[in-house]
Amino acid sequence: MINQGSQSLLKQADAAVTHSIMNGRKEMEDIQRLFWQLLKNYPDGSISVIDQDFNFIDTGGEIYKQLKTDPAEWIGKNMLAIFPPAFQTRIRTKLSDVFNGHTVSDFTLQECCVPDHIYAMDAFPLVEEDNTIKKAGIIIRNISRLKKAEESLIKALEKERELGELKSRFVSMASHEFRTPLSTILSSSYLLTKYTTTEDQPKRERHLERIISSVNMLTDILNDFLSIGRIEEGKISVKTERIKIKEFIDIIINEIKPLLKKNQLVTYSHSGGNEIILDRGLLKHIVLNLLSNAIKFSNENSVIEVNTAADQTNHRLSVKDQGIGISTEDQKHLSERFFRGANVSHIQGTGLGLHIVSRYAELMNGKLKFESELGKGTEFTVTFTRTAGQN
């Protein structure tokens, strides 16, 4: 028989066991309740448990609100049915690996669930006490904002890299292109001090012209670089206004006449309406650049033809020369920054002008095209498409 002392000990032990079981049950219930809260309220994604047939045992999360469906309706159904057919084979392969003891991390699911959203899937085996794997845990996370931030960062870094390369190219180009005009300014300035008599006036004038020409050359180089910098940094704003195109082009041709070589002639014709709507400053830069190129790359005694036309749909500007032309190979790279044709290495220039012209044209809904034949000349045409509201 059990004595009273033993009975007391048994009662105490039974009470302790009962208390432990009750506490254990409560702890399990608390854990289960927390798990269900996590399962049902997982933000911007889902948490699921599936069986070996890929059927849902449990699932929940905000993704079901975006899919406009009740997660409870998916219990017992195949997980793969949520995804478009194009994704199902890939997901099946990944989940099969999980049931073989592997894990899946950051498996991207782009445009697979909710339009314009990107998700990442993590999957892991849920090991039983006997070390078998009959279930798997699945976490699907919405990484759309992260991806957009990543893309923005990549673009910003690429832009920074391009600007860095641009600055490096400019330093390299400037060190070469500045040498000639600076040497001319230095030598002409020195020689001016030697011509002191009235009879030396023609010589003084000649060297002053060389100085002015060299200063203009330096100014053009700096302006090109400043323009490309503003373009790349997105600091060019387009301010359109009504322009009387015939008068506008006539003024520019008169401004550029001092640059004409011996017996060079610029002709101008216009057809259609006289009033167009564009940015005056950007358009002037385009015309000046195309005209100065035509003069620079044409010989003496040549004709440069300028034509403009305006109708209800387009404004068109063309500049045609009888110059050295552009080879077929060089034509492929003509609008690239710093590119200079093989046949113009002896002529001063930055290789930025046509790139700037092309970008300025794009800013005004225009497009630059050209036709050229080596040794016979080139015609550049800029066509501006009239936008809605331009009358």
Secondary structure, DSSP 8 states (H G I E B T S, - for coil): ---HHHHHHHHHHHHHHHHHHHHHHHHHHHHHHHHHHHHHH-TTEEEEEEETTSBEEEEE-THHHHTT--GGGGBTSBGGGGS-HHHHHHHHHHHHHHTTT--EEEEEEETSSSTT-EEEEEEEEEE-TTS-EEEEEEEEEE-HHHHHHHHHHHHHHHHHHHHHHHHHHHHHHHHHHTHHHHHHHHHHHHHHTT--SGGGHHHHHHHHHHHHHHHHHHHHHHHHHHHHHHHHTT-----EEEEEHHHHHHHHHHHHGGG--TT-EEEEEEEE-SEEEEEHHHHHHHHHHHHHHHHHTS-TT-EEEEEEEE-SSEEEEEEE--S----HHHHTTTTSTT---GGGTTS---S-HHHHHHHHHHHTTEEEEEEEETTTEEEEEEEEE--TT--
